[in-house]
Amino acid sequence: MNLPIEKHKINYKNEWLTPIEIINALGEFDLDPCSPIVRKWDTAKKHINQIEDGLKTEWEGRVWCFPPFAKESVKWLEKCAFHGNCIALTFVRSDTKLFHQVVFPTAYALFFLEKRIKFYSLNGEQGDSSSSPSVLIAFDKNNADILKNCKLNGYYVDLKF
Ligand SMILES: C[S@@+](CC[C@H](N)C(=O)[O-])C[C@H]1O[C@@H](n2cnc3c(N)ncnc32)[C@H](O)[C@@H]1O
């Protein structure tokens, strides 16, 4: 939709940015479909923001997806599963519909990060440790292998053994 920026209803909640060291440890991504309108740093070769709407856009290549924390996270993770070539980041909430209906049935592998992430805000300041633990989710074999061999501190769990 090509409305001028001031005509869009912009939501500045959910602007929690992944420390770039985590993304760098996972190799180069082609696309980040849920990216801030103004980025502190690149997370992929191409970015889609809320004005362009990454849920409605076709995804191509290797995707990094840390979706907005909202009811819509089910839709984002379903799109990751459908796309396949993707690593997603989300909070560990293993008692939710998100995990039981999307993550566990579709993911290839999970990587539970050992430490709580200290996310960055849009002004570049790093916050305190997150209130929840985080997990990286691979939706295909190649990205599962990348999680298995990455140098991040955490525990790899294969779901397709
Ligand atoms: C949790 S942040 C992750 C930011 C970045 N991908 C990262 O990993 O650091 C979620 C981002 O999704 C953006 N967002 C929200 N709704 C969106 C939509 N419909 N399409 C694309 N991006 C969206 C927000 O503006 C926010 O920057």
The ligand as an SDF file (V2000), in Angstrom:
LIG
                    3D

 27 29  0  0  0  0  0  0  0  0999 V2000
   10.3290   -7.9770   17.7800 C   0  0  0  0  0  0  0  0  0  0  0  0
   10.7390   -6.7600   16.5410 S   0  0  0  0  0  0  0  0  0  0  0  0
   12.0490   -7.5520   15.6260 C   0  0  0  0  0  0  0  0  0  0  0  0
   12.8870   -6.5750   14.8410 C   0  0  0  0  0  0  0  0  0  0  0  0
   14.0090   -7.2280   14.0080 C   0  0  0  0  0  0  0  0  0  0  0  0
   13.4750   -8.1800   13.0740 N   0  0  0  0  0  0  0  0  0  0  0  0
   15.0370   -7.9100   14.8670 C   0  0  0  0  0  0  0  0  0  0  0  0
   15.1120   -9.1280   14.8970 O   0  0  0  0  0  0  0  0  0  0  0  0
   15.7910   -7.1870   15.5420 O   0  0  0  0  0  0  0  0  0  0  0  0
    9.3310   -6.9450   15.4720 C   0  0  0  0  0  0  0  0  0  0  0  0
    9.3150   -5.9260   14.3570 C   0  0  0  0  0  0  0  0  0  0  0  0
    8.2140   -6.1880   13.4770 O   0  0  0  0  0  0  0  0  0  0  0  0
    7.7570   -4.9440   12.9740 C   0  0  0  0  0  0  0  0  0  0  0  0
    6.4110   -5.1770   12.4790 N   0  0  0  0  0  0  0  0  0  0  0  0
    5.2280   -5.1300   13.1520 C   0  0  0  0  0  0  0  0  0  0  0  0
    4.2080   -5.4650   12.3410 N   0  0  0  0  0  0  0  0  0  0  0  0
    4.7610   -5.7290   11.1190 C   0  0  0  0  0  0  0  0  0  0  0  0
    4.2330   -6.1170    9.8560 C   0  0  0  0  0  0  0  0  0  0  0  0
    2.9230   -6.3170    9.6860 N   0  0  0  0  0  0  0  0  0  0  0  0
    5.0900   -6.2830    8.8210 N   0  0  0  0  0  0  0  0  0  0  0  0
    6.4240   -6.0850    8.9860 C   0  0  0  0  0  0  0  0  0  0  0  0
    6.9890   -5.7130   10.1580 N   0  0  0  0  0  0  0  0  0  0  0  0
    6.1670   -5.5410   11.2060 C   0  0  0  0  0  0  0  0  0  0  0  0
    7.8520   -4.0090   14.1640 C   0  0  0  0  0  0  0  0  0  0  0  0
    7.8550   -2.6660   13.7210 O   0  0  0  0  0  0  0  0  0  0  0  0
    9.1670   -4.4730   14.7950 C   0  0  0  0  0  0  0  0  0  0  0  0
   10.2430   -3.7360   14.2810 O   0  0  0  0  0  0  0  0  0  0  0  0
  1  2  1  0
  2  3  1  0
  2 10  1  0
  3  4  1  0
  4  5  1  0
  5  6  1  0
  5  7  1  0
  7  8  2  0
  7  9  1  0
 10 11  1  0
 11 12  1  0
 11 26  1  0
 12 13  1  0
 13 14  1  0
 13 24  1  0
 14 15  1  0
 14 23  1  0
 15 16  2  0
 16 17  1  0
 17 18  1  0
 17 23  2  0
 18 19  1  0
 18 20  2  0
 20 21  1  0
 21 22  2  0
 22 23  1  0
 24 25  1  0
 24 26  1  0
 26 27  1  0
M  CHG  2   2   1   9  -1
M  END
$$$$
